[in-house]
Amino acid sequence: MTYYDGLSALLKQMGGVVIGYSGGVDSTLLAKVATDVLGEKAVCVFIESVLIPAEDIANAVKLAKDFGFHLTRIQADVMSVDKVPDNDPDRCYYCKKAVFSKLVEIARERGLSCVLDGSNASDASDYRPGTRATKELAVRSPLKELGMSKQDIRVLSRELGLPTWNKPSNACLASRIPYGTALSPEILKRVDDAEIYLRSLGFSQFRVRHHGDLARVELMPQEMERIMTEELRQNVVARLKQLGYAYVALDLTGYRTGSMNEILPEGITKQ
């Protein structure tokens, strides 16, 4: 049995689902197969907030329209959620609990049996406190249940003609801010604008990490040489200073997911 067959069978058993949809690799595959199998009983919910990069919102909405997903868009004031603006290591737990509680309400109102997320078997390699919230809300993760890794998801996405098959990994803007630094719409927009600029220059997988007056840029190792060409280097520095950073640093370790988690005590990251 192929992963498509297995996922189709699992979703069919559920009868009707609400999917936490972001337009990323995982949730897009889940939305595609659920729509194939369940039609209008597969409801994709996109939660918009200041934590979501502006381009991600536009791309996710367009993708849903192109593939006929049954999309519901909701605005969420996540900055009013208790402990989210404080940005402690459990921030994602409180945020995800609030967001997915909305999905649970939608499922109940529409008589749909399951709320789903796009978690996969590769996610166990990083600190993800939000997983505790989804477990408490009985959210199911079909891709993880089937043992699908990120690579498995990319392969199947490509087979299904999904443009997200090679989309770089992404995460909410708060993941660019060190724990303990309070979140604000101004800081989040500054990071978003900085990443929009780097993307416009053709960089593929990267992050701009916010450290007060310093912007720490993570790039794939093969792209570091290009940013160090004189004209491009000067342009990047000028643009990020224009956005409010006094210093711009290139992280020689390179891009990696969850780099803000590297300083957390081992006991926390294994929760």
C-alpha positions in Angstrom: 0.0 0.0 0.0 1.3 3.4 -0.9 1.4 6.4 1.5 -1.4 8.0 -0.6 -3.5 4.9 -0.2 -2.8 4.6 3.5 -3.6 8.3 4.1 -6.7 8.1 2.0 -8.0 5.1 3.9 -7.3 6.8 7.3 -9.0 10.0 6.4 -12.0 8.1 5.0 -12.4 6.4 8.3 -12.6 9.8 10.0 -15.6 10.8 7.9 -15.1 14.6 8.3 -12.1 16.7 9.4 -10.9 20.2 10.2 -7.3 20.7 9.2 -5.0 23.3 10.7 -3.7 24.6 7.3 -0.7 26.8 6.9 0.2 26.3 3.2 3.4 24.5 4.2 4.6 21.2 2.9 2.9 19.0 5.4 -0.5 20.7 5.8 -0.9 21.2 2.1 -0.4 17.5 1.4 -2.9 16.6 4.1 -5.4 19.1 2.7 -5.0 17.8 -0.8 -5.6 14.1 0.1 -8.4 15.0 2.5 -10.1 17.1 -0.2 -9.7 14.2 -2.7 -11.3 11.8 -0.2 -13.8 13.8 1.7 -14.7 16.8 -0.5 -16.6 19.4 1.5 -16.2 17.5 4.7 -12.5 18.4 4.6 -12.4 22.0 6.0 -9.0 23.8 6.0 -8.7 26.5 8.6 -6.0 29.2 8.2 -5.4 31.2 11.4 -4.0 34.6 10.5 -2.0 36.6 13.1 1.0 38.9 13.5 3.1 35.7 14.0 2.6 34.6 10.4 4.8 36.0 7.6 2.8 38.2 5.2 3.9 36.2 2.2 2.9 33.0 3.8 -0.7 34.2 4.1 -0.9 35.3 0.5 0.7 32.1 -0.8 -1.5 29.8 1.4 -4.7 31.5 0.2 -3.7 31.3 -3.4 -2.7 27.6 -3.1 -6.0 26.7 -1.5 -7.9 28.4 -4.3 -5.8 26.7 -7.0 -6.4 23.3 -5.6 -10.1 23.7 -4.5 -9.5 23.4 -0.8 -12.5 24.4 1.4 -10.8 27.2 3.2 -11.9 29.1 6.2 -9.8 32.1 7.3 -9.8 33.3 10.9 -8.1 36.3 12.4 -6.5 35.5 15.8 -5.3 38.1 18.3 -2.5 35.8 19.6 -0.8 38.7 21.4 -3.7 38.8 23.8 -3.2 35.1 24.7 -1.8 34.8 28.2 2.0 34.2 28.2 2.4 34.4 24.5 3.9 37.9 24.4 6.2 37.0 27.3 7.9 34.6 24.9 9.1 32.0 27.4 10.2 28.5 26.2 6.5 27.3 26.5 5.2 30.1 24.3 4.2 27.7 21.5 2.2 25.6 23.9 -0.1 28.5 24.9 -0.4 29.8 21.4 -1.2 26.4 19.9 -3.7 25.7 22.7 -5.6 28.9 21.9 -5.4 28.4 18.1 -6.4 24.8 18.0 -9.2 25.4 20.5 -10.8 27.5 17.7 -10.5 24.5 15.3 -12.1 22.2 17.9 -15.0 24.6 18.1 -15.4 24.7 14.3 -15.4 20.9 14.1 -18.0 20.8 16.8 -20.2 23.4 15.1 -20.0 21.7 11.8 -20.4 18.1 13.0 -17.0 17.0 11.9 -15.4 14.3 13.9 -11.6 15.1 13.9 -9.2 18.0 14.1 -5.9 17.3 12.3 -2.5 18.9 12.1 0.4 18.3 9.7 2.9 16.9 12.3 5.1 14.2 10.8 7.6 11.5 12.0 10.5 13.9 11.6 9.2 16.4 14.1 10.5 14.5 17.1 14.0 15.8 16.4 13.3 19.3 17.7 11.7 20.9 20.8 8.0 21.3 20.1 6.0 22.3 23.2 3.0 22.9 21.0 2.7 19.1 20.7 1.5 19.0 24.3 -1.3 21.3 23.4 -2.5 19.3 20.5 -2.4 16.1 22.5 -4.6 17.7 25.2 -7.1 18.7 22.6 -7.1 15.2 21.0 -5.8 16.6 17.7 -4.7 13.8 15.4 -1.6 13.8 13.2 -2.3 11.4 10.3 1.1 11.9 8.7 2.8 11.0 11.9 0.5 8.1 12.5 1.5 6.6 9.2 5.2 7.1 10.0 5.7 9.6 7.2 9.0 11.5 7.3 9.5 15.0 5.8 11.2 13.4 2.9 8.3 10.9 2.4 5.9 13.9 2.4 8.0 15.8 -0.2 8.1 12.8 -2.5 4.4 12.2 -2.4 3.7 15.9 -2.8 5.8 16.0 -5.9 3.9 12.9 -7.3 0.6 14.8 -6.7 1.8 17.9 -8.5 1.8 20.1 -5.4 4.1 23.1 -5.8 5.0 22.9 -2.1 7.0 19.6 -2.6 10.3 21.5 -2.4 9.1 24.5 -0.4 11.6 25.5 2.3 10.6 24.8 5.9 9.1 27.7 7.7 7.8 28.6 11.2 6.1 31.4 12.9 7.9 34.7 13.2 8.2 34.3 17.0 10.8 31.5 16.3 13.2 34.2 15.3 13.1 35.9 18.7 15.2 34.7 21.6 13.2 33.3 24.5 12.7 35.9 27.2 12.6 38.8 24.7 9.1 40.1 24.7 7.2 39.9 21.4 5.8 43.0 19.8 4.1 43.6 16.5 7.0 46.0 15.6 9.7 43.5 16.2 7.8 40.8 14.3 7.3 43.1 11.3 10.9 44.1 11.3 12.0 40.4 11.1 9.3 39.7 8.4 10.5 42.7 6.3 14.1 41.6 6.6 13.3 38.1 5.4 11.1 39.5 2.6 14.2 41.4 1.4 16.5 38.4 1.5 13.9 36.3 -0.4 13.7 39.0 -3.0 17.5 38.6 -3.6 17.0 34.9 -4.4 18.1 33.2 -1.2 16.2 30.0 -0.6 16.4 28.7 2.9 17.4 31.2 5.6 16.4 32.9 8.8 16.9 36.4 10.3 17.2 36.0 14.0 16.5 39.1 16.1 18.9 39.9 19.0 18.0 43.5 19.9 20.1 45.8 17.7 21.7 42.8 16.0 20.3 40.8 13.1 21.9 37.3 12.9 21.5 35.9 9.4 21.4 32.2 8.9 22.0 31.0 5.3 22.6 27.6 3.7 26.4 27.2 3.6 26.5 27.1 -0.2 24.9 30.6 -0.2 27.3 32.3 2.2 29.8 33.1 -0.5 27.3 34.9 -2.6 26.1 37.2 0.2 29.7 38.2 0.8 30.2 39.7 -2.6 30.8 43.4 -2.0 27.8 45.0 -3.6 25.3 42.4 -2.2 26.9 42.5 1.2 26.6 46.3 1.3 23.0 46.2 0.1 21.9 43.7 2.8 23.6 45.7 5.5 22.0 48.9 4.3 18.5 47.4 4.1 18.6 45.8 7.5 20.0 49.0 9.1 17.2 50.8 7.4 14.8 48.5 9.2 16.3 49.4 12.5 19.2 47.0 13.1 22.5 48.6 14.2 24.5 45.4 13.5 24.2 42.7 10.9 26.0 39.4 11.4 26.3 36.2 9.3 26.0 33.0 11.4 28.9 30.8 10.2 27.1 27.7 11.4 24.5 28.3 8.8 20.8 27.7 8.6 19.2 25.2 10.9 15.7 24.8 12.3 15.2 25.6 16.0 18.5 27.4 16.5 16.9 29.4 19.3 16.4 26.1 21.2 20.1 25.4 21.3 20.6 27.3 24.5 17.8 25.6 26.4 18.6 23.1 29.1 18.5 19.5 28.0 15.7 18.7 30.4 13.4 21.2 28.8 14.1 20.2 25.2 13.2 16.6 25.9 9.8 17.3 27.4 
